[in-house]
Amino acid sequence: MVHVGDMAAAVAFYEKLGGEVNHGDRDGEWVLMQVGTAQIGLVTRPPDAARGASTVELNFSATMPLDKLEQWLRDNDVKIVEVARDLDLGVQLHVETPDGMPIKIHQVEPELMV
């Protein structure tokens, strides 16, 4: 996920690199782009500066129910920073690497998949 100030300009930049919009709207708040074999999520919401978040964060989709994943992470001494609800992605587990980089793990809720 890359936080951007101007979505249309960011989309145009990644299109120059060969990217294509898969989901979202170049005039909206978020876009998912395919650039070669990589997917890049662009979002206009600023990062959480209060927690020292950078303009890039890792996002993963869970392959198991989030409550089971949360328990597994806790059992393996991974600190859960927060369990949050995102309007676009549904429920997310927020964890951090030992260096403090934010990682968000989500399980997309069926009603949000359109």
N, C-alpha and C positions, 0 to 999 in steps of 0.2 A: 504494500500500500504506500503510495506516494502522496503526501499532502501538497496541494498546489494552490496558488493564489488566483490564477486565471485559467479556468477549465478549457475554454476554447483555444487559448494559446498553447496549453500543455498538450491537448489532443493534436493540434496542428504540428507541434514539434515531433511527437511520437509517430505521426503519419509520415513525416519526412524520413523517419528511420525505417519505414516499411510497415508500420503498425496499422491495425484495423480495429475499429470499435466493435466489440462483441455485444456489450450490454450497456445500458445507460444512454445519456444524451450529452452531447458536447456543450450544451447550454445548461446542464443540470448540475447536481451536487456530486455525482459519482459516475465513473465510467470504468468498464473493464475492457482492456485492449489486449490484443494478441500481437506480439512483436516477435517474429520468428517462432521459436518453440516456447517462448516465455509469455506469461500473462502478467500484465501490470494493472493494478487497480489505482485509479486516480480519485482523490476525494478533496473537496474544497473546504472541509472542516479543518480548522487548525489543530495541530497536535496538542496534547495536554501539557502545556508549558509548566504548569505547577509541579508536575512530576519529572520535569526535565526531559520530556519525550523529544525525539528527533523528528525530522520531517519524513523519515522512512521507518516503517515498522513491518515486522513479519506477521503474516496472517496464514493460518492453516485451517482446513476443514477437518473435522473429526470424523473418524470411521466407526466410532462407537458412541453410545449415548453419553452426553456431557456429564451427567451425574456419576457414571461409572469412571469416566476419564478423570474427573476431578478427584474422586477417591483414590484412584491409582496414583495420580500425581502427588497427593498428600502422603500416601503410604511410602512414596519414594523420595520424600523430603524436598519436593518442589513447592516453593512458596506460591500460593495463589494470591495474587495482588487484589483481585476483584472478580466477582461474577456479575456481569452487566448485561443489559438488554440493549441491542443496537437496532434502530428502526429499519435499517436495510438488511442486516445479517442475522437478526434474532439474538438468542442468548450466546454470550461469549465468556470464555475463561481468559482472564488476563494474567499472564505470568511474565517474569523477566529473566533474562540470562544473567549469569553471575556478573557480567559487566554492566547490567542495567538496561539492556536493550529490550523494549517491549515486544511481547509476542501475544497475539490474540488468536485463540482457538475457538472456532464457531461450528455450529451444526445448523445449517440453513433449515429453517422451518418450512414445511411444504407450502403454506399459504404465501410465503415470500418468493417462491420460485415461479416466476412468470416469464 
